[in-house]
Amino acid sequence: MSKILIRGAKVLGGASQDVLIDGSQIEAVGSGLFAEGAEVVEADGKVLLPGLVDLHTHLREPGREDSETVLTGTRAAASGGYTAVFAMANTFPVADTAGVVEQVYRLGRQHGYCDVQPIGAVTVGLEGRKLAELGAMHESAAGVTVFSDDGKCVDDAVIMRRALEYVKAFGGVVAQHAQEPRLTEGAQMNEGVVSAELGLGGWPAVAEESIIARDVLLAEHVGSRVHICHLSTAGSVEIVRWAKSRGIDVTAEVTPHHLLLTDELVRTYNPVYKVNPPLRTERDVYALREALADGTIDIVATDHAPHPHEDKDCEWAAAAMGMVGLETALSVVQETMVETGLLDWTQVAERMSSKPAQIGRAKGHGRPVSAGEPANLTLVDTAYRGSVDPAGFASRSRNTPYEGRELPGRVTHTWLRGKATLVDGKLT
């Protein structure tokens, strides 16, 4: 059927309304809507949001299909309420040419569970020595607008300056993985009381903060845009807040796990808690929540980082860094931000849909839930509470830090341009 009537949904958490989808667009929003022959979705009490947009996803294809593929990753995205994801460049081969980004883009179009926008590498091979084909990737079919060496920091100030100057020509943005490499040699977790007690190499907050400080000044100097990936410390918050007060064009993201988990969990030596940047202190967690609430941090991004079982089921020092996050992100945000009163659902929609779409120039996404707009939508049962069971994940990997943990909320439906990708919690 081409028409779908969503009946009685709380649009952006507000009053109950009906939403009529006709084909790929929203035809009407109001009360008592009717359309003969329409498929009816009873949504009484559920919250309807614009489809979520993730500016930071690792899909691993090409090269690490044992961890994830574009198909499995986008299925996971649809399960989590996402209609668009930005795929990071640290694949094998690296997404540093027009050919590789076009491959990822076309795989996303082919599978159809959500739109996939490739992120291009800043430097050739992520090696930090020579700028990649930024212009060619932007002019390709993939239309790349975001560039990042995520997983590695662009630590050379001259290279970072040149990248910022280059992307300015077409309105692009450089997304920086802020990690000063010399300060984090051998790092295994956050540097602090816990690392000292456990005898594990520490990842100091200043390693993140020093790069952010440098890069916001570079962005100001050349008049370009810079985006800070997975910001994780209270000090980083203050630097970004200061930069915004000066009018510097900087945006920042925080991951769900940095809003909830702390370095105390590393005492278990469970490698599922090993991530880059590392889990920080309780003080950092609360500073991040406050910064997301007041707009200093612009968006939530998952940093969905799938790994095969053998890369996590090993001793701590040998384990890979990263966590899967697409299928639990909205639940964690509900617990940490909505149920604490820091954000309402309209603000969640801004930070998880409209603002990331704006930063990444994702056309047709992050749009209002109103007549004439693309029908990219997600429906959430916010009253649901249940334990996380990774066996039911759509992702190929299971490295979640929430296994067995009770989280609120469950995405029941996702629509991509009016086509259902998730119905009653099951992928179509």
Residue, then its C-alpha position, 0 to 999 in steps of 0.5 A: m500500500s502506498k498510504i500509511l496512517i499512523r494514528g494517535a502518535k505523540v509527535l515529538g512527544g507532544a499532543s496525540q495526532d494522526v500522520l498520513i503518509d502517501g508514497s514517500q512524503i507526509e501528506a497530512v498531520g492532524s486529528g481524525l485523519f482518514a484515508e480509504g485503503a490506508e495501512v493503519v498503524e496504531a500508535d497510541g501513547k508512542v512518540l513519533l520522531p523524525g528518522l534519526v541521523d548518525l554522523h559517526t558509524h563504522l560499517r567496516e565494508p570494504g575489508r572487515e566484513d567479519s565485523e560488519t557489512v553495509l547491509t548488516g550495519t544499515r539493518a542495525a541502524a533501522s532497528g535503532g530508528y535511524t534513516a541515515v548514517f555517515a560511514m567512517a573512512n577507516t575501511f580496507p582499503v581506506a575510503d580516501t578515493a572517489g572509487v571507494v566512497e562510491q562503492v560504499y554509497r552504492l551498497g547503501r542504496q542497494h540495500g535500502y534500510c537507510d541512506v548511507q553517506p560515506i565519510g572521506a579520509v582526510t589523509v591518504g591511508l589515514e597516515g597523516r602525511k598527505l591530503a587525500e582526494l578531498g575534491a574528487m570525493h566531494e565531486s563523486a556520486a557519493g557527494v562527500t561533505v564530511f572528512s575524517d581520519d577517525g581512529k587516528c588524529v590528524d596531529d600535524a597542524v599544517i595538514m589540518r590547516r590545509a584540510l580546513e582550507y580545502v573543504k571550505a571551498f565547497g562547504g565541507v567539514v573536517a571531523q577530528h578524532a582529538q587524540e594527541p598520539r605522543l600523550t597516549e602511547g600505550a594508553q589502555m584506559n582513562e588516566g586517573v585514580v582507577s588506572a593508577e590502582l589497576g596499573l593500566g596505561g592512562w589516556p589523559a584528558v589533556a590529550e583530547e583537550s590540547i588537540i581541540a584547542r589547537d583545531v578550533l583556533l585553526a578553524e577560526h584562522v582560516g574561517s572554516r568548519v571543524h567538528i569534534c568527534h566523540l568529545s569525552t571530558a569536562g575540559s573539552v566541554e569548556i574549550v568548545r564552549w569558549a570557542k562558540s562564545r568567540g563565534i568559531d564555527v565548531t560543532a561537537e558530538v557525544t556518544p551514548h556510552h560517554l553519557l552513561l558509563t564511567d571508568e569504574l567499569v574497567r575494574t572488571y577487566n571486561p574488554v567490552y568496556k575498552v573504547n577510544p576515547p576511553l570511559r571517563t569519570e563521573r564528573d566528566v559524564y555529568a559535564l557531558r550531559e549538561a553540555l548536551a542539554d545547553g547546546t555546547i555539545d550539538i549532537v549525539a553520535t553512536d561511534h558504532a564500532p563493531h568487532p568480531h568475538e575474538d577481538k573482544d573475548c581476550e585479555w584487556a591489553a590485546a582487545a580492540m577498542g570500540m562498542v556497538g551502539l546503533e540499536t541502543a543509542l535512543s534508549v541510553v539517551q532516554e535514560t540519561m537525558v529525557e528521564t533526568g529532565l535534561l531534554d524533552w523529545t523535541q530537543v532529542a529530535e534536534r540532537m539526534s536528527s535535525k542537527p546531525a543532518q545539518i552538519g553533514r548536509a544530509k538532504g531530506h533528513g532531519r526534517p520537521v514532521s509536517a505535511g510535504e516533508p519526506a516520510n523519514l520517521t521513527l516510532v518509539d514505545t517510550a513506556y517499554r523497559g527491557s534487558v538488552d540481549p545482543a543475541g537479537f541484534a541486527s548488527r553482525s557484532r555483539n560487543t555491547p556494554y549493555e548486555g543484561r542491563e535494563l534500558p527504557g524505550r524501544v523503537t517499534h517502527t522506522w520508515l525511510r521515504g515512506k517505506a517501512t524498514l522496521v515494523d513492530g520491532k522486526l526488520t522488513 
